[in-house]
Amino acid sequence: MGFGGGKPKKVEPFIPPPVIEDPAIEEAKRRERERLRKKRGRGASILTGPQGVLGPANVGLKTLLGE
């Protein structure tokens, strides 16, 4: 009576890719990160328009588990 199984599959060891430490590449990555950060700017932190919140205020009572 066998219960399947058999021999375990051989797993090949992980070989990490070679690391290239080129200053020009690192500088380009840094400039790209900086460009994307500046692109987001303050717009991501401003949640309302110049008129403020135009909808009704959410002043409902606290409920248990979203009831």
Secondary structure by P-SEA (a helix, b strand, c coil): ccccccccccccccccccccccaaaaaaaaaaaaaaaaaaccccccccccccccccccccccccccc
